Amino acid sequence: MNSSRHDRRRQRKLERTRECPCGSGKRFKKCCGVKTSNSKKDAPAPPISLNTSSNRTIMGLSGEPGELHVINQFRGDDPRNHAPLQGSPGQYTVTFVLNRPGYNLEAENKFSFATGLEGDSHLAITKPAFVPPGNPEADRIKIYGQTEDGQFVFTGYPNKRGFLGKLISDPFGALSRNDAQQKAFRALAPSLSSWSAHLDIPLEIYQVDTLEITTANSQMSYTNPFWEAPFAIMPTAELKAELRGYSGLYREALGSSSNVYTFLCFFKIIEGLRARRKRLQRQAKKTGTVITLPNEVLPNNADDVRTWLNAIFPIRFEWSALALDSAVPPEVRGQQVSAVIESTLDPLRDNVAHALLSNKGELTMSADELLHVQQVNKWLALTKCISRRMLKNDFPAEYLPYLKEDGTVVVDS
């Protein structure tokens, strides 16, 4: 017992003498630790990770958003070892890392926790980029947000050039890490949107880290890099005008930094192809001919999902369990593609595209609601895969003609 107390005291001392995780460059006890040292009621400071970054392989499909969860294990029969994986009701802090659109903070195959990222934006808040009037020595900003969940306080820290790089919430109560992320986003996003609208600058969130204070378990958002592909495309005839339009929309989807916009592009491809099929059916009926539409059914198990993906992706790695589950979530496996579109994807499209406007054209909800973004992230990979599957079915001579249904690549001799 005495050894355990000694270890805890030693760990607290070690944490307080390390550099503050806010990125200020100061020691923790001289920075954010000032608040926690003044009152026993203050929540403990977030633990400081020594290893903040690592190289990684693609976890899921390329370009897909995801989350990395870190679960700590404590010595002995510590009750924190039995905490739910998603987190327990308690105190949380959430860190938002910003970046300038088009400029990644890390290399494509590397990820880092917020403690290892400086962040960046077009908003100058301190020297040397900007000298705040009346407070020239200011080294951070405070943001206060009031929502139906209560009052939230965020501290904004500059990077070395004086531009806002990250925002860290004060501890607040939440039911889980996802609940904490939603509450913090709802409280902070309106301020970012207001600044963006007033100053005409983008304020893009690059990454969100959520920390459960009791267990120090955390989650980090990330976006998979795209696969590098060799220039090995089979020669084809001139693309049909219709396929050129869909290909252009597909490229637009991949080039966007907004997952919501990417989802809408992929869904528009699906929507357009379904309308095209109805048109072809009407034309066939008028001429007395018969047109057979493909029977599109989502695969029913992991092995079938793997084969299904191999038939629509010419460049791929070994499909991980995460990739299989994100490409075809277990709850929709074995269902007709048309049924999933109508029951899941179409309502989601309505929520993010049409629910913003009432019949009179006035805004009816906030675009800063994270819940819709999280739903989009869940179904984005499937929407992408369905669009590819439908393109292959509808343009067999032009789109992926060299891929058999078992994934075998046909080489034209």
LOTORLUM-763103 format. One line per 4 residues: for each residue z, y, x of C-alpha. Coordinates in steps of 0.05 Angstrom, whole numbers, plus 5000, padded with zeros to 4 digits. Each point is the difference from the previous one (the first is absolute). Example, Ala and Ser with C-alpha at 12.3 -4.5 7.8 and 13.67 -1.06 7.14 Angstrom:
# LOTORLUM-763103
5156:4910:5246 ~ 4987:5069:5027
//
This chain:
# LOTORLUM-763103
5000:5000:5000 ~ 5018:5048:5056 ~ 4935:4983:5035 ~ 4962:5014:4937
5031:5069:4992 ~ 4986:5014:5073 ~ 4927:4981:4991 ~ 4994:5045:4939
5031:5059:5036 ~ 4955:4988:5060 ~ 4938:4996:4955 ~ 5018:5066:4964
5011:5035:5067 ~ 4934:4973:5026 ~ 4962:5023:4938 ~ 5031:5070:5003
4980:5011:5073 ~ 4928:4980:4989 ~ 4944:5047:4980 ~ 5001:5021:4927
4951:4962:4956 ~ 4977:5064:4967 ~ 4956:5015:5059 ~ 5035:5064:5022
5009:4975:5071 ~ 5075:5013:4997 ~ 5056:4949:5004 ~ 5019:4973:4932
5072:5027:5005 ~ 4972:5070:5013 ~ 4950:4996:4943 ~ 5004:4961:4935
5064:4967:5023 ~ 5037:5066:4992 ~ 5003:4989:4925 ~ 5023:4928:5003
5054:5016:5051 ~ 5031:5055:4958 ~ 5020:4957:4941 ~ 5019:4928:4990
4967:5003:4932 ~ 4931:5013:5030 ~ 4954:4940:5002 ~ 4989:4967:5068
4940:5022:5038 ~ 4939:4955:5001 ~ 5001:4952:5059 ~ 4954:5017:5057
4947:4949:5018 ~ 4987:4990:5074 ~ 4933:4967:4987 ~ 4963:5045:4951
4929:4975:5007 ~ 4960:4937:5010 ~ 4929:4973:5001 ~ 4981:4958:4940
4945:4960:4968 ~ 4972:5015:4932 ~ 5050:4979:4946 ~ 4957:4995:4937
4930:5027:4989 ~ 4970:5055:5043 ~ 5014:5070:4973 ~ 5054:4973:4955
5067:5037:4992 ~ 5062:4958:5011 ~ 5074:5001:5017 ~ 5038:4971:5058
5072:4980:4986 ~ 5053:4992:5053 ~ 5062:4960:4980 ~ 5059:4999:5047
5045:4940:5012 ~ 5073:5013:5017 ~ 5049:4955:5037 ~ 5042:4950:4962
5005:4998:4925 ~ 4988:5074:4992 ~ 4989:5016:4926 ~ 4941:5044:5020
4962:4937:5017 ~ 4999:4982:4927 ~ 4971:5066:4975 ~ 4937:4994:4957
4936:5006:5039 ~ 4979:5061:4960 ~ 5066:5035:5012 ~ 5064:5010:4960
5026:5059:4962 ~ 5027:5049:5051 ~ 4982:5057:5046 ~ 4931:5009:5030
4961:5048:5043 ~ 4924:5008:4997 ~ 4956:5029:5055 ~ 4931:5029:4987
4954:5006:5060 ~ 4942:5049:4993 ~ 4933:5001:5036 ~ 4938:5042:5001
4945:4966:4960 ~ 4951:4963:5045 ~ 5049:4996:5058 ~ 5041:4936:5006
5068:5005:5032 ~ 4993:4931:5031 ~ 4943:4956:5025 ~ 4968:4956:4947
5035:4936:5020 ~ 5069:5030:5011 ~ 5055:5019:4953 ~ 5064:5038:5011
5062:5016:4961 ~ 5012:5073:4984 ~ 5050:5006:5057 ~ 4941:4990:5048
4953:5049:4966 ~ 4999:5075:5008 ~ 4955:5014:4940 ~ 4953:5058:4991
4972:5047:4947 ~ 4967:5068:4992 ~ 5066:5032:4978 ~ 5033:5041:5056
5075:5005:4991 ~ 5031:5016:5069 ~ 4983:5024:5069 ~ 4953:4998:5036
4953:4996:4940 ~ 5039:5049:4956 ~ 5060:5046:5007 ~ 5038:5000:4934
5015:5072:4980 ~ 5075:5014:5003 ~ 5015:4934:5033 ~ 4958:4993:5062
5042:4943:5029 ~ 4994:4955:4939 ~ 4984:4929:5020 ~ 4992:4967:4931
4992:5015:4926 ~ 5037:4977:4938 ~ 4968:4979:4935 ~ 5038:4991:4935
4972:4959:4944 ~ 5027:4992:4929 ~ 4974:4943:4956 ~ 5026:4958:4943
5031:4956:5055 ~ 5043:5057:5026 ~ 4998:5049:5058 ~ 4969:4981:5067
5002:5034:5067 ~ 4947:4990:5054 ~ 5000:5026:5071 ~ 4932:5016:5029
4992:4993:5075 ~ 4944:5029:5043 ~ 4961:4966:5054 ~ 4998:5028:5070
4947:5050:4980 ~ 5042:5027:4942 ~ 4962:4968:4942 ~ 5036:4961:4946
4999:4927:5021 ~ 5050:4962:4958 ~ 5050:5009:4943 ~ 5064:4960:4995
5042:4997:4938 ~ 5076:5006:4998 ~ 5032:4934:4976 ~ 4995:4989:4925
5014:4944:4951 ~ 4946:4951:4979 ~ 4995:4929:4973 ~ 4953:4973:5054
4954:5022:5056 ~ 4941:5007:4952 ~ 5044:5039:4952 ~ 5022:5045:5057
4928:5012:5021 ~ 4979:5018:4929 ~ 5058:5048:4990 ~ 4989:5034:5067
4925:5006:4989 ~ 5010:5029:4931 ~ 5048:5052:5028 ~ 4959:5020:5061
4927:4996:4977 ~ 5002:5062:4955 ~ 5021:5043:5059 ~ 4943:4972:5043
4951:5011:4944 ~ 5024:5071:4989 ~ 4993:5018:5073 ~ 4932:4968:5002
4976:5039:4939 ~ 5028:5067:5025 ~ 4978:4994:5073 ~ 4936:4960:4991
5020:4947:5050 ~ 5004:4924:4994 ~ 5068:4969:5005 ~ 4986:4926:5008
5055:4948:5003 ~ 4983:4952:5056 ~ 5059:4953:4993 ~ 5065:4990:4961
5061:4966:5029 ~ 5057:4981:4954 ~ 5068:4981:5028 ~ 5059:4967:4964
5060:5029:5034 ~ 5050:4943:4987 ~ 4957:4946:5031 ~ 4952:5042:5042
4944:4959:4968 ~ 4936:5040:4995 ~ 4928:5000:4978 ~ 4941:5037:5028
4933:5015:4967 ~ 4936:4989:5038 ~ 4925:4994:4991 ~ 4961:4944:5033
4945:5020:5048 ~ 4929:4979:4984 ~ 4971:4940:5036 ~ 4952:5013:5056
4933:4969:4984 ~ 4942:4980:5044 ~ 4931:5027:4981 ~ 4978:4933:4973
4968:5014:4933 ~ 4942:4959:4975 ~ 4936:5041:4991 ~ 4986:5015:4927
4947:5034:4960 ~ 5009:5071:4976 ~ 5061:5003:4955 ~ 4991:5010:4926
5017:5069:4976 ~ 5058:4972:4959 ~ 5030:4964:5059 ~ 4993:5063:5043
5043:5037:4950 ~ 5054:4947:5001 ~ 4998:4994:5076 ~ 5009:5076:5006
5060:4998:4953 ~ 5030:4942:5040 ~ 4994:5040:5065 ~ 5032:5059:4965
5059:4956:4981 ~ 5012:4976:5071 ~ 4995:5070:5029 ~ 5055:5029:4955
5072:5009:5022 ~ 5022:4998:4927 ~ 5015:4931:4973 ~ 4994:5026:4929
4930:5027:5014 ~ 4981:4936:5035 ~ 5022:4960:4940 ~ 4960:5044:4953
4937:4990:5043 ~ 5007:4925:5000 ~ 5014:4999:4926 ~ 4939:5044:4987
4958:4947:5035 ~ 5029:4947:4954 ~ 4991:5044:4939 ~ 4928:5016:5019
4982:4927:5012 ~ 5030:4980:4933 ~ 4959:5054:4965 ~ 4938:4977:5038
5010:4929:4975 ~ 5005:5023:4928 ~ 4936:5040:5009 ~ 4963:4939:5028
5026:4958:4942 ~ 4973:5051:4949 ~ 4933:5002:5035 ~ 4996:4924:5002
5016:4997:4925 ~ 4943:5048:4984 ~ 4950:4960:5040 ~ 5024:4932:4974
5022:4977:5069 ~ 5066:4970:5021 ~ 5045:5028:5054 ~ 5059:4960:5026
5059:5039:5025 ~ 5043:4970:5056 ~ 5065:4966:4979 ~ 5049:5038:5043
5069:4969:5005 ~ 5054:5017:5050 ~ 5020:4943:5046 ~ 5060:4959:4978
5036:4983:5065 ~ 5006:5023:5072 ~ 4946:4954:5027 ~ 4951:5024:4946
5018:5073:5015 ~ 4983:4988:5073 ~ 4932:4971:4982 ~ 4988:5056:4950
5014:5052:5054 ~ 4956:4965:5051 ~ 4941:5006:4951 ~ 5005:5076:4995
5025:5022:5069 ~ 4954:4984:5059 ~ 5051:5027:5051 ~ 5070:4972:4993
5059:4972:5037 ~ 5041:4940:4979 ~ 5025:5020:4931 ~ 5075:5008:4999
5044:4984:4940 ~ 5009:5075:4991 ~ 4925:5011:4999 ~ 4991:4944:4948
5055:5028:4955 ~ 4974:5071:5004 ~ 4927:4981:4989 ~ 5016:4959:4939
5072:5010:4976 ~ 5031:4935:4975 ~ 5010:5026:4929 ~ 4925:5006:4988
4974:4938:5035 ~ 4955:4956:4959 ~ 4984:5055:4950 ~ 4932:5026:4980
4981:5061:5041 ~ 4980:5037:4937 ~ 5068:4987:4969 ~ 5037:5027:5061
4955:5062:5001 ~ 5015:5014:4927 ~ 5074:4983:5000 ~ 5021:5028:5068
4949:5041:5038 ~ 4971:5040:4942 ~ 5069:5024:4975 ~ 5019:5019:5071
4936:5040:5008 ~ 5017:5036:4935 ~ 5069:5017:5025 ~ 4977:5031:5065
4935:5031:4977 ~ 5007:5018:4927 ~ 5074:5005:4985 ~ 5003:5065:5040
4962:5035:4944 ~ 5016:5006:4926 ~ 4947:5011:4947 ~ 5007:5074:5010
4989:4994:5075 ~ 5072:5017:5020 ~ 5039:4962:5051 ~ 5047:4949:4969
5031:4968:5062 ~ 5012:5014:5073 ~ 4951:4975:5052 ~ 5061:4994:5046
5026:4938:4964 ~ 5007:4944:5051 ~ 5003:4945:4948 ~ 4926:5004:4986
4984:5000:5074 ~ 5041:4937:5010 ~ 4963:4965:4943 ~ 4934:5021:5031
5022:4972:5067 ~ 5017:4934:4968 ~ 4932:4991:4966 ~ 4956:5035:5051
4981:4938:5041 ~ 4982:4960:4937 ~ 4958:5058:4974 ~ 4963:5003:5066
4988:4924:5000 ~ 4975:4999:4928 ~ 4950:5056:5016 ~ 4973:4959:5059
4997:4937:4958 ~ 4961:5035:4945 ~ 4952:5033:5049 ~ 4985:4933:5030
4988:4969:4932 ~ 4956:5056:4975 ~ 4959:5013:5063 ~ 4996:4930:5033
4937:5016:5040 ~ 5026:5065:5029 ~ 5077:4996:5005 ~ 5029:4946:5045
4941:4953:4993 ~ 5021:4965:5064 ~ 5068:4978:4975 ~ 5006:4934:4962
5054:4990:4949 ~ 5040:4959:5050 ~ 4997:5056:5050 ~ 4947:4969:5044
4954:5051:5032 ~ 4927:4983:4991 ~ 4958:5018:5061 ~ 4927:5014:4983
4959:4967:5054
//
